[in-house]
């Protein structure tokens, strides 16, 4: 006969996880405690107490002075780690942070309705992830379910970034001027690679992804019909030759 443990999260559960799942759980625990933890029933359950199932939005002993901030912390403990893991994965795939992606976590906590969490891009009009549920439902009966939630969100972020970064039109310029790029859909990035670098802003200089040569790189996004009836994109250097 099995005896029910007083601890919701146990070392036995943890040891049954894959290495990737263990790292996800440990990262959440360290996010909540700001320190490394002991891999024991008591250590895991104490560190992850906010994430356990409870009758209310959060366990009663975790409420604190501001219930909304506690709910926000609960959701962010999982999604901040999803972001960190996604960033590491994308960098291994050769994608550059702040150029191809720049994650921004936004949360809208509620104790009597759904809490919404979204991962946006600081620089681009992209929403990589948007999830919502009641705070009481965002809780976990064991560490495997917590790990799954973190890694599922991480995988979604990676897939969305790869999906968005593939939507790119590259324009190579040498000895000429780009006046307009017409009919650019809202979700398409236009990258202009200008090989005439004399007088170019130093911040715009980079290595061309086409041939590895030095060039001035400018990135733009389709403006959409709401912004202009011609749905066109102009470069900042529009001028007559």
C-alpha atoms as one frame of an Amber mdcrd trajectory, in Angstrom:
protein
   0.000   0.000   0.000   1.342   3.442  -0.988   1.508   6.112   1.678   0.667
   9.607   0.466   3.648  11.928   0.836   3.331  15.216   2.669   5.474  16.714
  -0.090   3.892  17.538  -3.477   7.274  17.575  -5.214   9.696  14.766  -4.478
  13.225  13.664  -5.286  11.798  10.463  -6.785   9.745  12.499  -9.261  12.759
  14.666 -10.055  15.109  11.750 -10.652  12.644  10.221 -13.118  12.877  13.291
 -15.378  15.064  13.710 -18.423  18.102  15.986 -18.097  16.324  18.765 -19.995
  13.299  18.499 -17.699  15.505  18.555 -14.600  17.224  21.722 -15.751  13.840
  23.372 -16.367  12.566  22.474 -12.875  15.789  23.603 -11.201  15.678  26.903
 -13.085  12.121  27.582 -11.866  13.105  26.692  -8.300  16.149  28.959  -8.436
  14.056  31.765  -9.930  11.710  31.561  -6.931  14.404  31.216  -4.255  17.290
  33.157  -5.843  19.608  30.330  -4.794  20.456  26.715  -5.552  18.327  24.104
  -3.830  18.745  20.700  -2.222  17.378  17.819  -4.320  15.150  16.301  -1.663
  11.442  16.086  -1.006  11.661  18.983   1.443  14.004  21.051  -0.706  11.957
  20.766  -3.896   8.603  21.263  -2.176   9.810  24.306  -0.259  11.341  25.982
  -3.320   8.362  25.234  -5.576   5.647  25.801  -2.979   4.064  28.634  -4.994
   3.548  26.262  -7.935   1.684  23.512  -6.082  -2.039  22.862  -6.378  -4.174
  24.752  -3.886  -7.778  25.757  -3.326  -7.128  29.423  -4.097  -5.193  31.365
  -6.720  -2.006  30.663  -4.780  -1.294  28.715  -1.597  -2.566  30.657   1.416
   0.898  30.930   2.952   2.216  32.564  -0.244  -0.372  35.363  -0.562   1.702
  38.168   0.963   0.728  41.857   0.857  -0.251  41.979  -2.818  -2.077  38.971
  -4.265  -1.717  40.240  -7.835   2.064  40.493  -7.541   2.152  36.956  -6.144
   0.078  35.674  -9.068   2.364  37.514 -11.487   5.399  35.924  -9.839   3.814
  32.490 -10.126   3.296  32.772 -13.880   6.604  34.519 -14.499   8.483  31.777
 -12.662   7.547  29.411 -15.490   7.491  31.725 -18.501  10.704  33.606 -17.683
  12.487  30.262 -17.685  10.795  29.288 -20.954  12.211  32.501 -22.440  15.720
  31.872 -21.110  15.735  28.326 -22.481  14.367  29.484 -25.841  17.043  32.184
 -26.090  19.781  29.629 -25.437  18.312  27.208 -27.992  17.967  29.889 -30.679
  21.550  31.063 -30.184  22.751  27.485 -30.685  20.825  27.495 -33.974  22.781
  30.540 -35.119  20.109  33.188 -34.526  21.218  36.489 -33.016  19.376  38.054
 -30.096  18.280  41.687 -30.646  18.413  41.142 -34.417  16.296  38.068 -35.126
  14.415  38.140 -31.818  14.141  40.196 -28.641  11.675  38.680 -26.168   9.495
  40.767 -23.868   7.278  39.051 -21.270   4.010  40.815 -20.444   1.571  39.576
 -17.800  -1.852  40.736 -16.649  -2.611  38.977 -13.346  -6.109  38.471 -11.952
  -7.477  36.671  -8.894 -11.082  36.451 -10.120 -10.645  36.024 -13.899  -8.092
  34.694 -16.334  -4.472  35.777 -16.000  -2.973  36.533 -19.409   0.671  36.050
 -20.342   2.181  37.147 -23.659   5.681  37.070 -25.097   6.166  39.930 -27.540
   9.151  41.330 -29.400  10.658  44.618 -28.190  11.558  45.680 -31.725   9.114
  43.967 -34.080   5.310  43.761 -34.306   5.338  40.087 -33.296   3.499  38.116
 -30.637   5.283  34.811 -30.129   2.997  33.418 -27.447  -0.260  34.308 -25.690
  -1.751  32.067 -23.015  -4.371  32.584 -20.344  -6.091  30.680 -17.564  -7.284
  31.191 -14.010  -4.419  31.400 -11.526  -5.757  28.432  -9.544  -5.517  26.303
 -12.683  -1.894  27.242 -13.299  -0.633  24.797 -10.686   1.093  21.429 -10.739
   0.680  18.128  -8.968   4.254  16.969  -9.640   7.499  18.209 -11.167   6.977
  16.431 -14.487   3.882  18.532 -15.206   5.766  21.713 -14.301   8.652  20.738
 -16.588   6.236  19.992 -19.423   4.592  23.418 -19.112   7.945  25.217 -19.177
   9.349  23.239 -22.110   6.139  23.407 -24.148   6.214  27.214 -23.942   9.930
  27.183 -24.788   9.320  25.038 -27.877   6.523  27.361 -29.001   8.837  30.373
 -28.752  11.578  28.669 -30.756   9.151  27.558 -33.463   7.577  31.011 -33.750
  10.927  32.780 -34.029  12.056  30.401 -36.749   8.721  30.850 -38.523   8.958
  34.649 -38.444  12.633  34.913 -39.360  12.070  32.879 -42.503   9.735  35.606
 -43.821  12.391  37.885 -45.228  13.098  39.634 -48.512  16.735  40.600 -49.054
  17.620  43.454 -51.397  21.262  43.814 -52.448  22.315  47.327 -53.431  25.605
  48.376 -55.014  26.006  51.642 -56.889  22.316  52.501 -56.665  19.521  53.775
 -54.458  16.411  51.975 -53.216  13.501  54.387 -53.523  10.560  52.166 -52.608
   9.646  48.565 -51.920   6.006  48.109 -52.870   3.274  45.782 -51.590   5.148
  44.435 -48.579   2.847  42.273 -46.391   2.736  43.232 -42.679   4.569  40.088
 -41.548   7.495  40.326 -43.991  10.886  41.731 -43.033  12.767  43.566 -45.773
  16.547  43.545 -45.313  18.526  45.962 -47.483  22.222  45.149 -47.853  24.013
  48.212 -49.228  27.620  47.526 -50.278  28.379  51.229 -50.727  29.557  51.758
 -47.152  31.312  55.110 -47.570  29.637  57.608 -45.281  27.351  54.976 -43.789
  26.412  55.122 -40.119  28.855  52.898 -38.204  25.992  51.352 -36.243  24.441
  50.081 -39.485  27.595  48.311 -40.697  27.609  44.534 -40.551  28.583  41.388
 -42.379  26.341  40.379 -45.258  24.584  37.030 -44.679  24.782  36.511 -48.461
  28.519  36.673 -49.122  30.225  37.681 -45.872  31.267  41.110 -47.130  30.993
  44.382 -45.212  27.791  46.270 -45.916  25.276  48.668 -44.398  22.297  46.678
 -43.138  18.817  48.175 -42.815  15.775  46.231 -41.695  12.158  47.221 -42.202
   8.730  45.629 -41.842   5.658  45.789 -44.032   3.484  48.642 -42.867   0.137
  47.092 -43.738  -2.837  48.697 -45.461  -3.906  50.500 -42.312  -0.697  52.535
 -42.410  -0.671  53.409 -46.089  -3.009  52.725 -48.959  -0.069  51.884 -51.211
   1.257  49.441 -48.614   4.794  50.502 -49.379   8.029  50.810 -47.505  10.532
  53.613 -47.960  14.178  53.572 -46.953  15.615  56.285 -44.758  18.104  57.150
 -47.514  15.548  57.906 -50.259  17.012  60.580 -52.477  17.628  61.380 -56.100
  20.971  60.107 -57.487
